[in-house]
Amino acid sequence: MSHLPRRCRQYLERKKHDFSEAYEGGIAAVIIDGWVLPEGKYDHDSVSILLLIPDGYNDASPDMFHVFPWIRLQGQSTYPTGADVSCEYQGREWQRWSRHWTDWRSGIDGMAAWLTKVRHALDVAS
């Protein structure tokens, strides 16, 4: 059973993301494997992205995203700002990226907007 609106699922398929939907402990999610990180910025080249689907999505704004494995900025021993808390889901300890988007357009924005926000957060992290 899908917890995503059809247009969000179709967007992921069109963009050829390697994704799966999950449901655990009453929480629906999308997991995208093989997400390529900005070159030379992190201590890994790619990660899996976990998007926890809020109740009422896509009217309800998403909040945060998670990556696995945990990543650090290249050449630093600390995690990026707001990315140092653990979240367990599907048997993995994910790195939570605390990002709160106030510009979400209820009923209009979807997976394309959410992933644009994820990409931007990863691009500008410090």
Residue pairs with C-beta under 8 A, 6 or more apart in sequence:
1 23
2 9
2 21
3 21
3 23
3 28
3 53
3 57
4 12
4 21
4 30
4 53
4 57
4 111
5 57
5 58
5 110
7 110
7 111
8 58
8 110
8 111
11 110
11 111
11 112
12 19
12 30
12 32
12 111
17 32
18 32
18 33
18 34
19 30
19 31
19 32
19 33
20 30
20 31
20 33
21 28
21 29
21 30
21 31
22 28
22 29
22 30
22 31
22 89
22 90
23 29
24 89
24 90
27 52
27 53
27 89
28 52
28 53
29 50
29 51
29 52
29 53
29 89
29 90
30 50
30 51
30 53
30 111
31 48
31 49
31 50
31 51
31 90
32 48
32 49
32 51
33 48
34 46
34 48
35 46
35 47
35 48
35 49
35 67
36 45
36 46
37 44
37 45
37 46
37 47
37 71
37 122
38 122
38 123
39 45
40 74
41 73
41 74
41 122
41 123
41 125
42 71
42 72
42 73
42 74
43 71
43 72
43 73
43 74
44 69
44 71
47 67
47 68
47 69
47 71
48 67
48 68
49 65
49 66
49 67
49 118
50 65
50 66
50 67
50 68
50 87
50 89
50 94
51 62
51 65
51 66
51 114
51 118
52 62
52 64
52 66
52 89
53 62
54 60
54 61
54 62
54 63
58 106
58 107
58 109
58 110
59 106
59 107
60 106
61 101
61 102
61 104
61 106
62 101
62 104
62 114
63 99
63 100
63 101
64 96
64 97
64 98
64 99
64 100
65 97
65 99
65 114
65 118
65 121
66 87
66 89
66 94
66 95
66 96
66 97
67 83
67 94
67 95
67 97
68 92
68 93
68 94
68 95
69 95
70 79
70 93
70 95
71 79
71 80
71 83
71 95
72 78
72 79
72 80
73 79
73 80
73 125
73 126
78 84
79 95
80 97
80 125
80 126
81 125
81 126
82 97
82 98
82 99
83 95
83 96
83 97
83 98
83 125
84 95
85 95
85 96
85 98
86 93
86 94
86 95
86 96
87 93
87 94
87 95
87 96
88 94
97 118
97 121
99 117
99 121
101 117
104 113
105 113
